[in-house]
Amino acid sequence: MRNKHPRESPPAADRTSRPGSIVPGSAAPSRDCALCPRLAAFREGQRNAHPAWFNAPVPPFGDDRAELLIVGLAPGLRGANRTGRPFTGDYAGVLLYGALRKFGFAEGVYDARPDDGLELRRARITNAVRCAPPENTPKPSEIATCRRFLTAEIAGMPRLHVILALGVIAHHTVLAALHPVADYSLSRTVVCMPFLRGCCLPTAIIALASTSRPESSACRCSNRYLSFSPGASTPLR
């Protein structure tokens, strides 16, 4: 099933969302989430400095029936925090979406903006921490607080087979988020970037060889796993 990101992101000036920290019935924080005071204060400062930016917890991109979930650390200040779509607006997006397009997980043109028409196929992208942190460095308490949203997101993905964690913090956050998921399936596999040397789960482990293009290697490995794992859909390539 294909999913297209909404053509228009919510206006930065729209502060009419329901107050509080969690939107009822969803796995996402509200626009004005106050669970992490430091991040909330930083976000408010960015709203004052850049009122045209998204400046809110960045929602996931992709269908909740996807088989591949990519988990990053947190929105980049001038990337996803500005545009409202994960890995959009900075160089990390050029690398990631380029690899996803190459291996069939995305189609369309990536133009570094949320209304560029890019579509994900069988994939979804999210972050361990939903708000942009100062100096791109969330505190351990903030990572732990925000983990509830990742746990709920994973639990709400019935076809999930592969989780690709981008970096050490995302890797450990994914492992912690999986623990409370009651219906965790042994067919799911956490795929880490090459420098992590694999994962410590009692499931099939995919260790990626060192490469100058780790994002491409990870996407290739995820593609092959989804192509040949039991119950997987028709191979993309």
Secondary structure, 3 states (H helix, E strand, C coil): CEEECCCCCCCCCCCCCCCCCECCCCCCECCCCCCCHHHHHHHHHHHHHCCCCCCCCCCCEECCCCCEEEEECCCCCCCHHHHCCCCCCCHHHHHHHHHHHHCCCEECCCCCCCCCCCEEECEEEEECCCCCCHHHCCCHHHHHHHHHHHHHHHHCCCCCCEEEECCHHHHHHHHHHHCCCCCCCCCCEEEECHHHCCCCCCCCCECCCCCCCHHHHHHHHHHHHHHHCCCCCCCCC
